[in-house]
């Protein structure tokens, strides 16, 4: 994993919560809210360069979300496919590099192919790095990483005595990314929901009441501004 980025290369991670409630308040099905939330991603992404946000990671679908109704899960998977098909070339043209994190084994192969193709299409871009957590859970990620690490130890590629807190991050899905500086959760919920647990050990958190489909670029600017007012000490005594 990279060191924390320099000022101006912020990594912001977002738990995009509240789509279903937003739709229900309007008498619409939950999927209506998910479609509105997908459109909001584009607006927030557009705001990143001017805010010095180089890395944006969004929580799209968790390993726990499979517990939702079959119709909602199917609708979300269809939404993900259409989002990639619709946005791929626009993202590439705007200099966005896209990565996906999470376990792809359970995902539909057509969706996985679209994910692979989008990563390949944008791999040369560097304006903003957009990471989409899809079928992602942090405990699952750590378990998968530990399994790969154990395989390397068993094969003699890694000595047990060399395993320390710098070793495991090299096996995580986010091994090519800096740790998040700021984690935002929308919708008024104040929990982290199994999202980037290892990586966010020293991240700043913002829990905002706004439901995700109402989370505008203007509010994003305000939240990032509040982050800049905080003193980050990483366990040290203030100078």
N, C-alpha and C positions, 0 to 999 in steps of 0.2 A: 504494500500500500504506500502511496506517496506520502511525503510529509504534508503537514497542513499548508494550504496555499498562501501565497503572499497576499497582502492587502490589495484588493481589486480583483482577486481570483477567488471569490467566495464560493462556498458550496452550501446551497440551501436545499434542504429536503422537506417535502410536504406530504403530510397525511391528509389526503383530500376527502374529508368526511362531510356527510350531510346531504348527499345527492338524493337519497330516498325520501328523507323528511322534506326537502325542498319541493319535491314533486307532490307528495301527499298533501302538503299545505295548499296546493293549487288544484287538488282533486284529480291529479294525474297518476298514472302508474309509475312505479319506482324507476323503470327504465327511461322514462321521460327525463328524470333528474340526472341519470347517468349521461345521457346525450348532452344535456346542458353543461354538465361538468366537463365533458371532453372539450367543448368549445372554449371553456374558461382556461384550459391548459394553454391554448395558443396565445391568449392575451398575456398571461403571466410570463410565458416564454419570451414573447416579444420585448418585455420590459427588462429582461435580464442584462443585456449588454450595458445599458446606460447605468445600471446599478452596480456594476462590477461583479455580477454574479456569473461566474464562468461555468459552474456546475449546478445543475438542477436535477434533483432526484425526486420522482413522484411515486406514491404508493397506489398502484392501479388495482391490484387484486391480490389478496392475501391467501395463504394456504388454508386459512379458516373460512374463507368466503365460499368454499365448496358446500358449506352447510346451508347456504341459502336455497331458495326454491329452485327446482330444475329449470323453470322458465326464466327466472332472473339470471341464473348462471349462463344459460344458453344465449340469452339476450346480450349479456356482457361480452361473451366470446365473439359474437357477431359484431358487436360494436368495436372491439379491438381490431378485428380484421378490416372492417371498413375504415377505421381511423388510419391504419397503416397504409391501405391502398390509396386513400384520399390525400394524405399528408406527406407521403414519402418524398415526392419530388420537390414540394415546397420547402420541406425541412432541409433537403440537400442543397437547394439553391440559396437558402438563407444562412448557410454555414454552420448548421447544427449537426453535431455528431450524436447519434443515437446508440445507446446500449440497452440491453435488457438484462435484468438480474432475476434470479428465482429458478426453481426447478422446472425444466421444460418437459420432463418425461410425461406428465399427465396431460399436457396440452395437445390440442388437435394438431396434426402434422401440417395441415395447410397454414395454420396460424404460425407454427414454428418456422415454416419456410419463409413466410412474409417477414418475420422477425429477423431471420438470418440475412435475408436480402436487404432489409433496411439498414442493418448494421454494416453490411458490405458497401452499400451505396454511399453511406455517410462517413466512412472510416477516415477519410482524408480531411474532414472538417474540424475546425478548432475554435469557432466563435463562441458557441455554447455547447457544453456537453450535457445532453439530456439522457438521464438514465430512468428507465421505466421498470418498476418492480412489479413483476407479473407472475402469479403463483409463487409469491415470495413470503417467507416467514423467517425471522432472524434466527430462531432456535433451529429450524430446519437447515438454514444456511450453515450455522456453526456445526451441526451434526454432520452435514455433508463434507464440510471442510476438514473436520476431525478425522473422518473416515479416510479421506485422501492422504492426510498427514500420516495416519497410522499405516497406510499401505506403503508409503515411502520409507517409514522406519522399518517395517517388516522386510522390505526389499533391500535394505542397507543403503538407501540413498540419503538417509538422514539419521544422524545419531541421536538417541533419546536425550542425551545430555545437552544437545544443541537446541532443544525445543524450549522457547521462551515466549514472552508476550509479543515479540517481533516476528515470530515464526508463523503463528496461526493466520494473521491477516493476509499472508501471501497465498493462502488457500481459500480465502473468502471470495464470494462473487464480485466484490468491490475492489479486488486487488489492484486494479489500475486507477482507482479514484482516490482523491484525498478524503479524509474524514469530513463529515458535515460540520460546518461552523454554526449553522442555525437550523433547527427543526421546527416547522410550523404545523400545528394541527388546527383545522377549522371545525366549526359546528358546536363549540362550547364544551366538547368532551376533553377531559384533562388526563389522558392516559396515552401511552406510547405504542400500545397494540402490537408488540412483537416486531417492531420496525427498526432496523439498523442498531440493534442493542449494543454490539461490540463497538461499532464505529462511532456511536454518539456519546461515548463515555464523557467527553468534555464539551459537547455541543451546548449551545444556548437553546432554550425552548421558548416558544410563543404559542399559547393556547388562545385562539380567538373565537368569538361567539358566532361569527359569520358562517353561514352554510356555504359549502364550496362553490356552488353555482353562482353565488352572489359575491364571491371573493374577487374583487376587481384588481386591475393593475395598480390603481391608486392606493388601495389598501396594502397591497404587496409592498409598494414603495414606503409606506409608513412603517410597516413591520421591519423591513430591512433597516430603515432609519433608526428605529429603537435599538436594534441590535448594535449599531455603531456607537450608541451611547453607553453600552455596557463595558465594564472592565473585565477582561478575560485574564485570569491569573494562573490557570492550570495547576492549582495547588500551592502556588508560591504566595509569599507575603507581598501586599502592595508596596510598590516602591515610593 
